[in-house]
Structure formats: C-alpha cells, structure tokens
Amino acid sequence: MLKKSLIVYTLILSLIAGSVYAKTANKKEEQVNTYELLNLFGEVMERTKMSYVEDVTDKQLIEAAINGMLTSLDPHSSYLTAKDFKYMSEQTKGKFGGLGIQITTDNGLVKVISPIDDTPAAKAGIKAGDYITEVDGKTVIGQTLDEVVDKLRGKVGSKVKVTIKRANKKPFTVTLRRAEIKVDAVKSALKNDDILYIRISSFNEDLSKNVEKAVKNAQKKLKNKLAGIVIDVRNNPGGLLDQAIGVSDLFLEQGEIVSTRSRNVEDTVKFSATAGDIAKGLPIVVIINEGSASASEILAGALQDHHRAVVIGEKSFGKGSVQTVVPLRNNAAMRITTARYYTPSGRSIQAKGIEPDVEVKQAKVEEIEDNGWNISEADLKGALKNEQADKKSGQKKKESSKDELKDYQLIRALDLVKALYLYGQNDNLSAQTAQKAEKAKQGKK
C-alpha cells in the first residue's frame, strides 16, 4: 500500500515539476517552497490513509484535494467528475434530471439563485434568496456546492426533503419529487392585444433564434401594429454567453454588448452588435429581480446602457464572472473563473448586479368591485348624446386575467410599454405636423 502511495506522489510531483523548472532563475525560493508544500501534501495524504477511521482511496483524496483547491478560489470554480461534467452539459442543452433549482454558496451557506419555471422547485414555492440548510434531515451547511448538488439529485420520481430558511420566517421543510427537467427557455404571448411578452427562463442553445421567431410571429399576426415588447428574465440564472449576446444583438443596431476582462489586459474581449434592430425601434421593457443572474444581467445591462430598453423590477443577483470549462482526462473537467463581465459603459456586474431604471417591488394587486354607485355624465337624465359615438364604443374593455393581476411588476411593465409607445406616436405626429407646416410656408413664398 505504501509503495502504491509513493508511486502516486511521484506522479503528482512529476506533473508539476515541469512547470516548476520552467520558471526563471530568480524564482528559486518559490520553487523550494512549492516542493516543500507538495511534500506536505504527500505527508497529509499518507497519514490520512493510514489513520482515518474508514478506508479512503487515492482517487477520493486526490479528487477532493483538487476540488478543494478550486472551490477555495470562489463559489463558481470547481472540479467536475465525469458524472458532474455530463450533468452540466445536459443543462445547457435544456434537458436534465433533478429539482429545477439553481444554487450557489454564500459564506458556507447554500443560497438559491432561482428556481426554473414549471419545475418541482418552482411549484413547491422555493424562491430566489432562500437558503437550503438541510437535505433529508442532514445539514448541508459548510459543504461544497458539488456535494449539495449530489444530494439534491437522484432517480426520477424519488422524493427528497429540503429545509428552507427564508428571511423573516421560521425554517420550513418541503418534500419534492425529482423529475426530468425539460427547460422550455422561451415562452411568448400577446398582452393587451398589442404588446409582446417574452419570458426567458434560461439562456440555453438556440435561444436567440427562438426569441427572433417570437418577435417575427407577433409582427406578422398584428400586421406590424405591435406596440412594444416586454422581456421577462426574473429568476433566470443565466446560461450560455453567446445566447445572451445573440438576444441583445437582435435589438441593437451597433455598439458594444459586453466585454470580458481577465487579469491580463491583452486578453480583453469585446462583443459588438451587428446592424439591424428586429423590433424597429419599438419600446422595450426588461423585468429583472434578485434571481436574475449572469446572462440575464448581460442582456439587461446592454439594453440599459444603450438606452434601448427601460429596466424595471429589483436589483439583480450580481454574478458577473466568466467560467471556463477545461476538459480533463477520464471525461472529467475543471470549471475555473477566468474573467469578469463588463457592460458597454464599463460597469462591472460582479457582486453589484444591475440596478433597475424604475424600481418596482412585487406586490399584490386586487381589482375593486363596482358597488353600483359609480355614475358618469352619460347616466344623468337628459344628458346630451355624443354625436361621434359608434358601435365600437359599446364594446367592453378586455378584463385582466387573475394571473396577470397577481403580477404587479408585469402590470407596470405593460403600462410602461404602452405609455412609451403612445409618447412615440405623439412625437411622430408632431414631427409630421411640423413638416407639413414648413412645406405650406415654403409654398406661400
């Protein structure tokens, strides 16, 4: 056993020795320290194998050491086993198994970034900002993100108990049934007859194509009488960078969308928009909240900085770092933070998030019932009739659905789009009137 362990240590030292010897001569002291630390690692590993209360393998210890090295850097860097790497790949393709919840670590606690729409987590009422303290009655405080994810995953149809700590509430436990999660990343509908509502739940493959399709279908259906667009990225944990860029590009004519900056200035990468605004200048409102992270913040920040959209809701999550996934041997991989995101104006999203232009807290809205005592001029005896009245005036105003009335942020977004559209129409009308007056004036001359 000792011989086998020595072989493992020798291999580890051999892999690192090349990089150590490649350093310049003025770093000899650093080389010595590195060797001393590697010897320390070998000693700790050997003593652990000899003395730990249960048998542990070289694989367990080395993988745990690698993961510990990466997770100590920040919450988003980690070692991915072959199983973890496969799971992550499935997520970006829009299909995976689990509870439908995006989590991160926060000072040793497991924090919910957001639940995904129409998943067990969302249906159970788990919210962005919740903390998971126990899984199946066992604490997860102080555990790594991968360890907690492993506990939450399981066979489709099996159950898991999750204890939640929510601000200003006593801890409570919910039982969730694991399911195969199929993420329908884009849902769209026409609201108030002339406003396109686009709900984006995650930035996975082909998202920009699906958003473009939704806009074109709405324009075709309304015969180019679309008043504006509401883009909802609340509780959207993010996803693929290229899709965040692609969706932003749909609505921008030119300029920077986002830049990524690493510790080396020369590695800065800027992504710019191509000509063509699919919405042709129509008003856009983006709704965000504390569950909007990463790619969602890139989209909101780009449209906000270019004054192409009004951002409303609540401050976003603040995940502004770039992770690079590096495939390793045995189908494993390492995920490491390599850069930060910056909006077109140079704002860093990291730990700050996107501040909405108009802050709108979620609130309950109730429709007041008519008590029968509301009267108008038309109800008065002998009131004059309106000579311009037509058949259309007798039509009832379309009532809001109960679901829409519950969503105060959406109501405000729809009202804002309509107001911006009408304001733009008045501006166009004023410009046309001024042009006609100028032509008439020139004609008299």
Contacts in CASP RR format, 6 or more apart in sequence:
PFRMAT RR
TARGET T0000
AUTHOR 0000-0000-0000
METHOD contacts of the structure
MODEL  1
MLKKSLIVYTLILSLIAGSVYAKTANKKEEQVNTYELLNLFGEVMERTKM
SYVEDVTDKQLIEAAINGMLTSLDPHSSYLTAKDFKYMSEQTKGKFGGLG
IQITTDNGLVKVISPIDDTPAAKAGIKAGDYITEVDGKTVIGQTLDEVVD
KLRGKVGSKVKVTIKRANKKPFTVTLRRAEIKVDAVKSALKNDDILYIRI
SSFNEDLSKNVEKAVKNAQKKLKNKLAGIVIDVRNNPGGLLDQAIGVSDL
FLEQGEIVSTRSRNVEDTVKFSATAGDIAKGLPIVVIINEGSASASEILA
GALQDHHRAVVIGEKSFGKGSVQTVVPLRNNAAMRITTARYYTPSGRSIQ
AKGIEPDVEVKQAKVEEIEDNGWNISEADLKGALKNEQADKKSGQKKKES
SKDELKDYQLIRALDLVKALYLYGQNDNLSAQTAQKAEKAKQGKK
1 49 0 8 1.000
2 46 0 8 1.000
4 58 0 8 1.000
5 45 0 8 1.000
5 46 0 8 1.000
5 49 0 8 1.000
5 58 0 8 1.000
8 58 0 8 1.000
8 62 0 8 1.000
9 42 0 8 1.000
9 45 0 8 1.000
9 46 0 8 1.000
12 38 0 8 1.000
12 41 0 8 1.000
12 42 0 8 1.000
12 62 0 8 1.000
13 35 0 8 1.000
13 38 0 8 1.000
16 34 0 8 1.000
16 38 0 8 1.000
20 31 0 8 1.000
20 34 0 8 1.000
20 35 0 8 1.000
21 31 0 8 1.000
23 30 0 8 1.000
23 31 0 8 1.000
41 65 0 8 1.000
45 58 0 8 1.000
45 61 0 8 1.000
45 62 0 8 1.000
45 65 0 8 1.000
48 56 0 8 1.000
48 61 0 8 1.000
49 56 0 8 1.000
49 58 0 8 1.000
49 61 0 8 1.000
63 79 0 8 1.000
63 81 0 8 1.000
66 79 0 8 1.000
66 334 0 8 1.000
67 78 0 8 1.000
67 79 0 8 1.000
67 144 0 8 1.000
67 146 0 8 1.000
68 79 0 8 1.000
68 144 0 8 1.000
70 77 0 8 1.000
70 78 0 8 1.000
70 79 0 8 1.000
70 334 0 8 1.000
70 335 0 8 1.000
70 336 0 8 1.000
71 77 0 8 1.000
71 78 0 8 1.000
71 144 0 8 1.000
71 145 0 8 1.000
71 146 0 8 1.000
73 336 0 8 1.000
73 337 0 8 1.000
74 321 0 8 1.000
74 337 0 8 1.000
75 104 0 8 1.000
75 105 0 8 1.000
75 106 0 8 1.000
75 145 0 8 1.000
76 104 0 8 1.000
76 319 0 8 1.000
76 321 0 8 1.000
76 323 0 8 1.000
76 335 0 8 1.000
76 337 0 8 1.000
77 323 0 8 1.000
77 334 0 8 1.000
77 335 0 8 1.000
77 336 0 8 1.000
77 337 0 8 1.000
78 144 0 8 1.000
78 145 0 8 1.000
78 146 0 8 1.000
78 334 0 8 1.000
78 335 0 8 1.000
79 146 0 8 1.000
79 332 0 8 1.000
79 333 0 8 1.000
79 334 0 8 1.000
79 335 0 8 1.000
80 88 0 8 1.000
80 146 0 8 1.000
80 325 0 8 1.000
80 332 0 8 1.000
80 333 0 8 1.000
80 334 0 8 1.000
80 335 0 8 1.000
81 332 0 8 1.000
82 330 0 8 1.000
82 331 0 8 1.000
82 332 0 8 1.000
84 146 0 8 1.000
84 149 0 8 1.000
84 332 0 8 1.000
84 333 0 8 1.000
85 325 0 8 1.000
85 327 0 8 1.000
85 331 0 8 1.000
85 332 0 8 1.000
85 333 0 8 1.000
86 331 0 8 1.000
87 96 0 8 1.000
87 97 0 8 1.000
87 153 0 8 1.000
88 325 0 8 1.000
88 333 0 8 1.000
88 335 0 8 1.000
90 96 0 8 1.000
90 97 0 8 1.000
91 204 0 8 1.000
92 204 0 8 1.000
92 205 0 8 1.000
92 239 0 8 1.000
92 240 0 8 1.000
93 204 0 8 1.000
93 205 0 8 1.000
94 181 0 8 1.000
94 182 0 8 1.000
94 183 0 8 1.000
94 185 0 8 1.000
94 202 0 8 1.000
94 204 0 8 1.000
94 205 0 8 1.000
95 180 0 8 1.000
95 181 0 8 1.000
95 182 0 8 1.000
95 183 0 8 1.000
96 180 0 8 1.000
96 181 0 8 1.000
97 153 0 8 1.000
97 154 0 8 1.000
97 156 0 8 1.000
97 178 0 8 1.000
97 179 0 8 1.000
97 180 0 8 1.000
97 181 0 8 1.000
98 120 0 8 1.000
98 152 0 8 1.000
98 153 0 8 1.000
98 154 0 8 1.000
98 156 0 8 1.000
98 178 0 8 1.000
98 179 0 8 1.000
98 180 0 8 1.000
98 181 0 8 1.000
99 119 0 8 1.000
99 120 0 8 1.000
99 121 0 8 1.000
99 152 0 8 1.000
99 160 0 8 1.000
99 162 0 8 1.000
99 176 0 8 1.000
99 178 0 8 1.000
99 179 0 8 1.000
99 181 0 8 1.000
100 115 0 8 1.000
100 116 0 8 1.000
100 119 0 8 1.000
100 120 0 8 1.000
100 121 0 8 1.000
100 122 0 8 1.000
100 181 0 8 1.000
101 112 0 8 1.000
101 114 0 8 1.000
101 115 0 8 1.000
101 116 0 8 1.000
101 119 0 8 1.000
101 121 0 8 1.000
101 126 0 8 1.000
101 152 0 8 1.000
102 112 0 8 1.000
102 113 0 8 1.000
102 114 0 8 1.000
102 115 0 8 1.000
102 116 0 8 1.000
102 237 0 8 1.000
102 293 0 8 1.000
103 110 0 8 1.000
103 111 0 8 1.000
103 112 0 8 1.000
103 113 0 8 1.000
103 132 0 8 1.000
103 145 0 8 1.000
103 148 0 8 1.000
103 149 0 8 1.000
104 110 0 8 1.000
104 111 0 8 1.000
104 113 0 8 1.000
104 145 0 8 1.000
104 319 0 8 1.000
105 111 0 8 1.000
105 144 0 8 1.000
105 145 0 8 1.000
106 131 0 8 1.000
108 141 0 8 1.000
108 142 0 8 1.000
109 131 0 8 1.000
109 133 0 8 1.000
109 141 0 8 1.000
109 142 0 8 1.000
110 131 0 8 1.000
110 132 0 8 1.000
110 133 0 8 1.000
110 140 0 8 1.000
110 141 0 8 1.000
110 143 0 8 1.000
110 145 0 8 1.000
110 148 0 8 1.000
111 129 0 8 1.000
111 130 0 8 1.000
111 131 0 8 1.000
111 132 0 8 1.000
112 126 0 8 1.000
112 127 0 8 1.000
112 128 0 8 1.000
112 129 0 8 1.000
112 130 0 8 1.000
112 131 0 8 1.000
112 132 0 8 1.000
113 128 0 8 1.000
113 129 0 8 1.000
113 237 0 8 1.000
113 291 0 8 1.000
113 293 0 8 1.000
113 317 0 8 1.000
113 319 0 8 1.000
114 128 0 8 1.000
114 235 0 8 1.000
114 236 0 8 1.000
114 237 0 8 1.000
114 291 0 8 1.000
114 292 0 8 1.000
114 293 0 8 1.000
114 317 0 8 1.000
115 121 0 8 1.000
115 122 0 8 1.000
115 125 0 8 1.000
115 126 0 8 1.000
115 127 0 8 1.000
115 128 0 8 1.000
115 235 0 8 1.000
116 122 0 8 1.000
116 181 0 8 1.000
116 183 0 8 1.000
116 201 0 8 1.000
116 202 0 8 1.000
116 235 0 8 1.000
116 237 0 8 1.000
117 184 0 8 1.000
117 187 0 8 1.000
117 199 0 8 1.000
117 201 0 8 1.000
117 235 0 8 1.000
118 184 0 8 1.000
119 179 0 8 1.000
119 181 0 8 1.000
120 176 0 8 1.000
120 177 0 8 1.000
120 178 0 8 1.000
120 179 0 8 1.000
121 176 0 8 1.000
124 174 0 8 1.000
124 176 0 8 1.000
125 174 0 8 1.000
126 162 0 8 1.000
126 164 0 8 1.000
126 174 0 8 1.000
127 166 0 8 1.000
128 235 0 8 1.000
128 289 0 8 1.000
128 290 0 8 1.000
128 291 0 8 1.000
128 317 0 8 1.000
129 166 0 8 1.000
129 167 0 8 1.000
129 290 0 8 1.000
129 291 0 8 1.000
130 164 0 8 1.000
130 165 0 8 1.000
130 166 0 8 1.000
131 164 0 8 1.000
131 165 0 8 1.000
131 166 0 8 1.000
132 140 0 8 1.000
132 148 0 8 1.000
132 162 0 8 1.000
132 163 0 8 1.000
132 164 0 8 1.000
132 165 0 8 1.000
133 139 0 8 1.000
133 140 0 8 1.000
133 141 0 8 1.000
133 163 0 8 1.000
133 164 0 8 1.000
133 165 0 8 1.000
133 171 0 8 1.000
134 140 0 8 1.000
134 161 0 8 1.000
134 162 0 8 1.000
134 163 0 8 1.000
134 173 0 8 1.000
135 148 0 8 1.000
135 151 0 8 1.000
135 152 0 8 1.000
135 160 0 8 1.000
135 161 0 8 1.000
135 162 0 8 1.000
135 163 0 8 1.000
136 151 0 8 1.000
136 160 0 8 1.000
136 161 0 8 1.000
137 161 0 8 1.000
137 163 0 8 1.000
137 173 0 8 1.000
138 151 0 8 1.000
140 147 0 8 1.000
140 148 0 8 1.000
140 151 0 8 1.000
151 160 0 8 1.000
152 160 0 8 1.000
152 162 0 8 1.000
153 178 0 8 1.000
154 160 0 8 1.000
154 178 0 8 1.000
155 178 0 8 1.000
156 178 0 8 1.000
156 179 0 8 1.000
156 180 0 8 1.000
157 177 0 8 1.000
157 178 0 8 1.000
157 179 0 8 1.000
158 177 0 8 1.000
158 178 0 8 1.000
159 175 0 8 1.000
159 176 0 8 1.000
159 177 0 8 1.000
159 178 0 8 1.000
160 175 0 8 1.000
160 176 0 8 1.000
160 178 0 8 1.000
161 173 0 8 1.000
161 174 0 8 1.000
161 175 0 8 1.000
161 176 0 8 1.000
162 173 0 8 1.000
162 174 0 8 1.000
162 175 0 8 1.000
162 176 0 8 1.000
163 171 0 8 1.000
163 172 0 8 1.000
163 173 0 8 1.000
164 171 0 8 1.000
164 172 0 8 1.000
164 173 0 8 1.000
164 174 0 8 1.000
165 171 0 8 1.000
166 172 0 8 1.000
183 201 0 8 1.000
183 202 0 8 1.000
183 204 0 8 1.000
184 201 0 8 1.000
185 200 0 8 1.000
185 201 0 8 1.000
185 202 0 8 1.000
185 203 0 8 1.000
185 204 0 8 1.000
185 207 0 8 1.000
185 210 0 8 1.000
186 198 0 8 1.000
186 199 0 8 1.000
186 200 0 8 1.000
186 201 0 8 1.000
186 207 0 8 1.000
186 210 0 8 1.000
186 211 0 8 1.000
186 214 0 8 1.000
187 198 0 8 1.000
187 199 0 8 1.000
187 201 0 8 1.000
188 196 0 8 1.000
188 197 0 8 1.000
188 198 0 8 1.000
188 199 0 8 1.000
188 214 0 8 1.000
188 217 0 8 1.000
188 218 0 8 1.000
189 196 0 8 1.000
189 197 0 8 1.000
190 196 0 8 1.000
190 197 0 8 1.000
190 218 0 8 1.000
190 221 0 8 1.000
190 222 0 8 1.000
191 197 0 8 1.000
191 230 0 8 1.000
191 404 0 8 1.000
191 410 0 8 1.000
191 414 0 8 1.000
192 227 0 8 1.000
192 398 0 8 1.000
192 414 0 8 1.000
192 418 0 8 1.000
193 398 0 8 1.000
194 222 0 8 1.000
194 225 0 8 1.000
194 226 0 8 1.000
194 227 0 8 1.000
194 228 0 8 1.000
195 226 0 8 1.000
195 227 0 8 1.000
195 228 0 8 1.000
195 229 0 8 1.000
195 230 0 8 1.000
195 414 0 8 1.000
195 417 0 8 1.000
195 418 0 8 1.000
196 214 0 8 1.000
196 215 0 8 1.000
196 218 0 8 1.000
196 226 0 8 1.000
196 228 0 8 1.000
196 229 0 8 1.000
196 230 0 8 1.000
197 229 0 8 1.000
197 230 0 8 1.000
197 232 0 8 1.000
197 410 0 8 1.000
197 414 0 8 1.000
198 211 0 8 1.000
198 214 0 8 1.000
198 215 0 8 1.000
198 229 0 8 1.000
198 230 0 8 1.000
198 231 0 8 1.000
198 232 0 8 1.000
199 232 0 8 1.000
200 207 0 8 1.000
200 211 0 8 1.000
200 231 0 8 1.000
200 232 0 8 1.000
200 233 0 8 1.000
200 236 0 8 1.000
200 247 0 8 1.000
200 296 0 8 1.000
201 235 0 8 1.000
201 236 0 8 1.000
202 236 0 8 1.000
202 237 0 8 1.000
202 238 0 8 1.000
202 239 0 8 1.000
203 236 0 8 1.000
203 238 0 8 1.000
203 239 0 8 1.000
203 240 0 8 1.000
203 243 0 8 1.000
203 244 0 8 1.000
203 247 0 8 1.000
203 294 0 8 1.000
203 295 0 8 1.000
203 296 0 8 1.000
204 239 0 8 1.000
204 240 0 8 1.000
204 243 0 8 1.000
205 240 0 8 1.000
205 243 0 8 1.000
207 240 0 8 1.000
207 243 0 8 1.000
207 247 0 8 1.000
208 243 0 8 1.000
208 246 0 8 1.000
208 247 0 8 1.000
208 249 0 8 1.000
208 250 0 8 1.000
211 247 0 8 1.000
211 250 0 8 1.000
212 250 0 8 1.000
212 278 0 8 1.000
215 229 0 8 1.000
215 250 0 8 1.000
215 278 0 8 1.000
215 279 0 8 1.000
216 278 0 8 1.000
218 226 0 8 1.000
219 226 0 8 1.000
226 279 0 8 1.000
226 282 0 8 1.000
227 282 0 8 1.000
227 283 0 8 1.000
227 417 0 8 1.000
227 418 0 8 1.000
227 421 0 8 1.000
228 279 0 8 1.000
228 282 0 8 1.000
228 283 0 8 1.000
228 284 0 8 1.000
228 417 0 8 1.000
228 420 0 8 1.000
228 421 0 8 1.000
229 279 0 8 1.000
229 282 0 8 1.000
229 283 0 8 1.000
229 284 0 8 1.000
229 285 0 8 1.000
229 417 0 8 1.000
230 284 0 8 1.000
230 285 0 8 1.000
230 286 0 8 1.000
230 287 0 8 1.000
230 410 0 8 1.000
230 413 0 8 1.000
230 414 0 8 1.000
230 417 0 8 1.000
231 284 0 8 1.000
231 285 0 8 1.000
231 286 0 8 1.000
231 287 0 8 1.000
231 299 0 8 1.000
231 309 0 8 1.000
232 286 0 8 1.000
232 287 0 8 1.000
232 410 0 8 1.000
232 413 0 8 1.000
233 286 0 8 1.000
233 287 0 8 1.000
233 288 0 8 1.000
233 292 0 8 1.000
233 296 0 8 1.000
233 299 0 8 1.000
233 300 0 8 1.000
234 287 0 8 1.000
234 288 0 8 1.000
234 289 0 8 1.000
234 291 0 8 1.000
234 292 0 8 1.000
234 313 0 8 1.000
234 409 0 8 1.000
235 289 0 8 1.000
235 291 0 8 1.000
235 292 0 8 1.000
236 291 0 8 1.000
236 292 0 8 1.000
236 293 0 8 1.000
236 295 0 8 1.000
236 296 0 8 1.000
237 291 0 8 1.000
237 293 0 8 1.000
237 294 0 8 1.000
237 296 0 8 1.000
237 317 0 8 1.000
238 244 0 8 1.000
238 293 0 8 1.000
238 294 0 8 1.000
238 295 0 8 1.000
238 296 0 8 1.000
239 294 0 8 1.000
239 295 0 8 1.000
240 295 0 8 1.000
241 258 0 8 1.000
241 295 0 8 1.000
241 298 0 8 1.000
241 322 0 8 1.000
243 295 0 8 1.000
244 258 0 8 1.000
244 294 0 8 1.000
244 295 0 8 1.000
244 296 0 8 1.000
244 298 0 8 1.000
244 299 0 8 1.000
245 257 0 8 1.000
245 258 0 8 1.000
245 271 0 8 1.000
245 298 0 8 1.000
246 257 0 8 1.000
247 299 0 8 1.000
248 257 0 8 1.000
248 258 0 8 1.000
248 273 0 8 1.000
248 298 0 8 1.000
248 299 0 8 1.000
248 302 0 8 1.000
248 303 0 8 1.000
249 257 0 8 1.000
249 273 0 8 1.000
249 274 0 8 1.000
250 277 0 8 1.000
250 278 0 8 1.000
250 279 0 8 1.000
251 277 0 8 1.000
251 278 0 8 1.000
251 279 0 8 1.000
251 284 0 8 1.000
251 303 0 8 1.000
251 308 0 8 1.000
251 309 0 8 1.000
252 273 0 8 1.000
252 276 0 8 1.000
252 277 0 8 1.000
252 302 0 8 1.000
252 303 0 8 1.000
252 306 0 8 1.000
252 308 0 8 1.000
253 273 0 8 1.000
253 275 0 8 1.000
253 276 0 8 1.000
253 277 0 8 1.000
254 272 0 8 1.000
254 273 0 8 1.000
254 275 0 8 1.000
255 272 0 8 1.000
255 273 0 8 1.000
255 306 0 8 1.000
255 344 0 8 1.000
256 270 0 8 1.000
256 271 0 8 1.000
256 272 0 8 1.000
256 273 0 8 1.000
256 302 0 8 1.000
256 344 0 8 1.000
257 271 0 8 1.000
257 272 0 8 1.000
257 273 0 8 1.000
257 298 0 8 1.000
257 302 0 8 1.000
257 344 0 8 1.000
258 270 0 8 1.000
258 271 0 8 1.000
258 298 0 8 1.000
258 302 0 8 1.000
258 341 0 8 1.000
258 342 0 8 1.000
258 343 0 8 1.000
258 344 0 8 1.000
259 268 0 8 1.000
259 269 0 8 1.000
259 270 0 8 1.000
259 271 0 8 1.000
259 341 0 8 1.000
259 342 0 8 1.000
259 344 0 8 1.000
259 346 0 8 1.000
260 268 0 8 1.000
260 269 0 8 1.000
260 322 0 8 1.000
260 339 0 8 1.000
260 340 0 8 1.000
260 341 0 8 1.000
260 342 0 8 1.000
261 267 0 8 1.000
261 268 0 8 1.000
261 339 0 8 1.000
261 340 0 8 1.000
261 342 0 8 1.000
262 268 0 8 1.000
262 338 0 8 1.000
262 339 0 8 1.000
267 339 0 8 1.000
269 339 0 8 1.000
277 308 0 8 1.000
281 308 0 8 1.000
282 421 0 8 1.000
283 310 0 8 1.000
283 416 0 8 1.000
283 417 0 8 1.000
283 420 0 8 1.000
283 421 0 8 1.000
284 303 0 8 1.000
284 308 0 8 1.000
284 309 0 8 1.000
284 310 0 8 1.000
284 417 0 8 1.000
285 309 0 8 1.000
285 310 0 8 1.000
285 311 0 8 1.000
285 312 0 8 1.000
285 413 0 8 1.000
285 416 0 8 1.000
285 417 0 8 1.000
285 420 0 8 1.000
286 299 0 8 1.000
286 300 0 8 1.000
286 303 0 8 1.000
286 304 0 8 1.000
286 309 0 8 1.000
286 310 0 8 1.000
286 311 0 8 1.000
286 312 0 8 1.000
287 311 0 8 1.000
287 312 0 8 1.000
287 313 0 8 1.000
287 409 0 8 1.000
287 410 0 8 1.000
287 413 0 8 1.000
288 296 0 8 1.000
288 297 0 8 1.000
288 300 0 8 1.000
288 311 0 8 1.000
288 312 0 8 1.000
288 313 0 8 1.000
288 314 0 8 1.000
288 315 0 8 1.000
288 316 0 8 1.000
288 354 0 8 1.000
288 356 0 8 1.000
289 313 0 8 1.000
289 314 0 8 1.000
289 316 0 8 1.000
289 362 0 8 1.000
289 409 0 8 1.000
290 314 0 8 1.000
290 315 0 8 1.000
290 316 0 8 1.000
290 317 0 8 1.000
291 316 0 8 1.000
291 317 0 8 1.000
292 300 0 8 1.000
292 316 0 8 1.000
292 317 0 8 1.000
292 354 0 8 1.000
293 316 0 8 1.000
293 317 0 8 1.000
293 318 0 8 1.000
293 319 0 8 1.000
294 317 0 8 1.000
294 319 0 8 1.000
294 320 0 8 1.000
294 341 0 8 1.000
296 316 0 8 1.000
297 316 0 8 1.000
297 317 0 8 1.000
297 318 0 8 1.000
297 319 0 8 1.000
297 320 0 8 1.000
297 341 0 8 1.000
297 349 0 8 1.000
297 353 0 8 1.000
297 354 0 8 1.000
298 341 0 8 1.000
298 343 0 8 1.000
298 349 0 8 1.000
300 309 0 8 1.000
300 311 0 8 1.000
300 316 0 8 1.000
300 354 0 8 1.000
301 311 0 8 1.000
301 343 0 8 1.000
301 344 0 8 1.000
301 347 0 8 1.000
301 349 0 8 1.000
301 354 0 8 1.000
302 308 0 8 1.000
302 343 0 8 1.000
302 344 0 8 1.000
303 309 0 8 1.000
303 311 0 8 1.000
304 310 0 8 1.000
304 311 0 8 1.000
304 343 0 8 1.000
304 354 0 8 1.000
304 357 0 8 1.000
305 343 0 8 1.000
305 344 0 8 1.000
305 345 0 8 1.000
305 347 0 8 1.000
306 344 0 8 1.000
310 357 0 8 1.000
310 358 0 8 1.000
310 416 0 8 1.000
310 420 0 8 1.000
311 354 0 8 1.000
311 356 0 8 1.000
311 357 0 8 1.000
311 358 0 8 1.000
312 356 0 8 1.000
312 357 0 8 1.000
312 358 0 8 1.000
312 359 0 8 1.000
312 360 0 8 1.000
312 409 0 8 1.000
312 412 0 8 1.000
312 413 0 8 1.000
312 416 0 8 1.000
313 356 0 8 1.000
313 358 0 8 1.000
313 359 0 8 1.000
313 360 0 8 1.000
313 361 0 8 1.000
313 409 0 8 1.000
314 356 0 8 1.000
314 359 0 8 1.000
314 360 0 8 1.000
314 361 0 8 1.000
314 362 0 8 1.000
315 353 0 8 1.000
315 354 0 8 1.000
315 355 0 8 1.000
315 356 0 8 1.000
316 349 0 8 1.000
316 353 0 8 1.000
316 354 0 8 1.000
317 353 0 8 1.000
318 349 0 8 1.000
318 350 0 8 1.000
318 351 0 8 1.000
318 352 0 8 1.000
318 353 0 8 1.000
318 354 0 8 1.000
319 349 0 8 1.000
319 350 0 8 1.000
320 340 0 8 1.000
320 341 0 8 1.000
320 348 0 8 1.000
320 349 0 8 1.000
320 350 0 8 1.000
320 351 0 8 1.000
320 353 0 8 1.000
321 337 0 8 1.000
321 339 0 8 1.000
321 340 0 8 1.000
321 341 0 8 1.000
321 350 0 8 1.000
322 337 0 8 1.000
322 338 0 8 1.000
322 339 0 8 1.000
322 340 0 8 1.000
322 341 0 8 1.000
323 335 0 8 1.000
323 336 0 8 1.000
323 337 0 8 1.000
323 338 0 8 1.000
324 335 0 8 1.000
324 336 0 8 1.000
324 337 0 8 1.000
324 338 0 8 1.000
325 333 0 8 1.000
325 334 0 8 1.000
325 335 0 8 1.000
326 333 0 8 1.000
326 334 0 8 1.000
326 335 0 8 1.000
326 336 0 8 1.000
327 333 0 8 1.000
328 334 0 8 1.000
340 348 0 8 1.000
340 349 0 8 1.000
340 350 0 8 1.000
341 348 0 8 1.000
341 349 0 8 1.000
341 350 0 8 1.000
342 348 0 8 1.000
342 349 0 8 1.000
343 349 0 8 1.000
343 354 0 8 1.000
358 412 0 8 1.000
358 416 0 8 1.000
360 408 0 8 1.000
360 409 0 8 1.000
360 412 0 8 1.000
361 408 0 8 1.000
362 407 0 8 1.000
362 408 0 8 1.000
362 409 0 8 1.000
363 408 0 8 1.000
364 406 0 8 1.000
364 408 0 8 1.000
365 405 0 8 1.000
365 406 0 8 1.000
365 408 0 8 1.000
365 411 0 8 1.000
366 405 0 8 1.000
367 400 0 8 1.000
367 405 0 8 1.000
377 383 0 8 1.000
386 393 0 8 1.000
400 411 0 8 1.000
404 410 0 8 1.000
404 411 0 8 1.000
405 411 0 8 1.000
END
